């Protein structure tokens, strides 16, 4: 059996995530303490006792989801799991930072600070209300790309996330994204709906945030990961630190090629994927991409034990 570990992105956040892990495993509690110290605030209190609207703010959700994923990793390791038993790691958007931390390429503290910077920079890149994102269901990537190009009309409208065969997310100027929803429905989309996000991620409007991240990433040590990381923007495994650094910058404006990333892992023989951290959104996408892959969610103490017993 060949296994990969994947790490969720924004949208998976929930109040209370990771708390049971921290209570059951000292190593998991240490992750939240390390993130709190790195950020100079009690993010853990927000995650466990705060309100969902504050947690959902991009600058909070990004480091919070990474912390929860890394707490689950430390719980697995406390039960005897070794990363060397995985063929690949991968993460959806911000989840790529979690994957890099899990593989020892980034420290948890650096990942937390980078994600706080990334969240703030993405939020500040585009004034609230100027941009939007929408999920298009039931059309393939090439059709959605054509829809986005037709909808742009001089504005930005791009395919931002190729999530699975039935879901592509478009991102850009709000009016253009709204036009894309109407055009997609005319072309036979089952649904096309605006997403509750605070900024238009993974499109050209994020260039100011990419510039900020280039500067931030230049100052951080990136080591070769213990196992290859399947990078979002190339949908292929990378291990060289300078490639990782460059692709993390490109990822801010580039498309999340999740469908191709999962297909590439499957083609390399992966037949089991563990979703590490909050939620089960990636498992749903993976099943739609490659039915032969067995998925396990690993985000609670019970799930940690069940994954290792399996």
N, C-alpha and C positions, 0 to 999 in steps of 0.2 A: 504493500500500500504506500502510495506517495502522497504526502500531505503538504498543504500550504496554509499559512495563517493570513487572514485578512482583517483589516481594521476600519471601522465605520467612519463616515464623515458627518457633516452637519445635518441636523434633522433627527439624529438618534438620541439627542439629549433628553433627560428626564430627571426630575427632582428625586433624589435618593439613590441615583445610580452609583454603584461602587461601594456604598456604605456597608453592605453586608460583607463584602470582600475585606474591607478595612477592619471590620470587627472580628473576622475569622482568621485573618492572616496578618501578623505584624509587618511582613514585607510589603503587603499591599497598603497598609496604613502609612508606611514610610514613604511611599510614592506620593500620596496626597500631601504629606508634610513637606516633602522636597519641592513640590510644585508651589505650595503656599509660600515657602521661603524664597524661591526663585522669583516669584511675582511680587513679594512684599505685601501680601494680603491673604486673608483666609478664603481662598476660592473654595476650599472644601466645605465651609459653612454655607456658601451659596448653593453648592451642588446638592447638599443633603437637606438643607432647611430653608433655602431661599424661595423666590417665586420664579415660575417658569419663564416669564417675560424677560427678567433680568438675565437668567441663565442662557436664554436663547440669543441674547446680543452676541454678535459674531465674535467680539473680542473675549467674551467669557466662554462661549460654547466650544471654541476651538481648543484652548488648553484644557478645558474640563473633560472633553471627550478623550483627549490623549491621556490624561491622568487616569481615567477610568479603564482605558485599554491597558495601560501599563500596570495598573493594579491587578488586573486579571492575569497578565503575563507573570507577574511576581507570585501570584497565588499558584499558578500552574507549576512554576519552578520550585516553589516550596513543597509541592507534592511529588517532585522528582522529574518533571518534564525538562527535557533539554532541547534547545533551539535547533541543534544539529539534526534532530529527527524531522525537521521541515525542509522541503526542497526550495520553497520560495516564501517571501512575505510580500504583501501588497496592501495598499490602503486607498480608500476613496477620497480624493481631494485632501483635506487636512489629515485624513487617515494615513497618508503616505509618511507624515512625520511620526506618527505612532509606530508604523512599520519600521522606520529607520531607528527609532529608539529601541524597539524590541530586538533589532538585529545588532545593537551596539554601535551603530554608525553615529548617532547623536546621543548626548547625555539627556536624561529626563529634564534636567534644569534648563539646558539650552533649548530643547524642544518646546518647553512651556513658554520661555521668553520669546522664541521665534514665532510661536502661534499667537501670542498676545499681540506682537508687532504686526503679524500678518492680518489678524482680525481687525485691528485698528486701521491699518493701511487700506484694506479692502473697503471698510466702511467709509473712509474719508475720500476714497478715489472718485466717488460719484455721489452728488447730493441726493438725499432721500427723496424718492418720488420720480427721479429722472430715469432710473433704470428699472428693469424687471426681468424675471425669469418665468418660463412656462414649460410644463411637461406636456409633450405630445405623445399620445398613446396610440399604437396601432399603425404607425408608419415607420419604414426603415430609415437608416441614417442618410442614405443618398437622397431620398425623397425630402427629408426634413431639411437637409442642406439647401436643396433647391427652393423649398418654401421660405427659408430664412433669407436667401439671396433675393427672392422676389419681394419679400416684405420690407427689406432694408430701406429702399428708396432714399439713399443718401445718408441714412443713419446706420448705426451698428446693430446687426442682428445675426447671431452665429449659433451653430450647434455647439453647445457647451459641454454636455454630458451625454455620452453614448452609453446608457446604463445597461440595457438589455435589448433583445430583438424587438420588444414591443414598447420601449420607452426611450425617447430622446428628449433632452432638455435644451431649450433655446434661451439665449441671454442677449441683452442689449438695451437699447433705448426703449422706454416703456411703450411708446406708440407703435414702434416697429414690432415689438414682441406681441402686442395686441393684434396687429395686422397678421402676424404669422399664425396666431391661433385661428383666425377666421379662414385664412388660406388653407391651413392644414385640415380644417373641417371640410372645406370644399373638395379637398383631395382624398377624402375618405378616412381621416383620423377618427378613431372611436371617441376620443376626448382630447381637448387641448385646454389646459387650465393654468391660470397664473398661480405661481407658488408663493407662499408666505415668507419671502426672504427680504432682507433689508438692503440688498445690493445685487447688481447683475454680475455674478461671479463668472470666471472662466471665459471672458471675452475681451476684445480690444480695449473696452472702457476701463479695464483694470490695469492698464499700463503704468499709471502712477504708483500703484501698489507693488507692481513687479520691480520698479526702480528702487523702492524702499527695501524690498526683500533682497535685492542684489547686494545692497550695502550691508544689510544685517547678516546675510549668509557669509559674506566675505570675512567676517570677523569671528566666525564660529569654527571650531575644529570638527571636521567630518572624517570619520574613520571608514575604512573598508568594512561593509557589513559582514556579519558572520555567515549569512546566507544571502543569495541574490535578491534584490528588491525589484519587483516588476513596476516600473515607473509609469505613471498615468499618461504622460504626453507621448511616450513612444510605444507603450504596450509591450515592453520587452524588458528582460532582466538587465540591471546595471549593478556594478560593484565598485567602479573607480570613483573615489571621493570627488574628483573634479567634475565628473559626469553628473553625479548626484546633485552637486551644488548648482550646476547650470540648469538641470532639469527642474529643480525646485523653483527657480526663478521663472522659467518658461511656463510652469504649471499654473501660475497666477492668471495668465491671459489665455493659456492653451486649453484644449479640450480634454476632459477626463475620458480616456478611452477604456472604460471599464469592461465593456462587452469583449473587446479584443484582448484585454489583459487576462480575463478568465479563460478565453479560448486558447490563448498562448500557454497558459499553465496546464490546461487539459491536454493540449497537443504534446506537452513535455512529460505527460504521464501522470499528472496529478489526478487523483480520484477521490480525495477527501479534503474538504476545506473547513477550517475552524474560524468562526467569526468572533474576534476577541474584543470584548468591551460591551458597550451599550446597544441594545436593540437587536433586531433580526432582519433589517432592511436588505443587507447585502446577500443574505442567504436566499431571500426571495428572488433577487436578480440572478444569482448564480444558477438557481434551479431553472430559470427561464432561458439561460444561456446554454447550459450543459447539463441535461437531465441525469447523466451518468455520475455526476459528482455528488457524493454524500456530504451534507452540510451539518455542522454542529455549532450552536451558539454557546459561547463561553463568557458569561458575564455575572454569574452568581457562584457562591461556594458549591451549591449542588451541581451546577453545570460544569464546574472545574473537575469535580470528582467523576461525574458521568463521562466526560470526555476522556479522562485517563483510564477509566475502567473499560471503556469501549476499545 
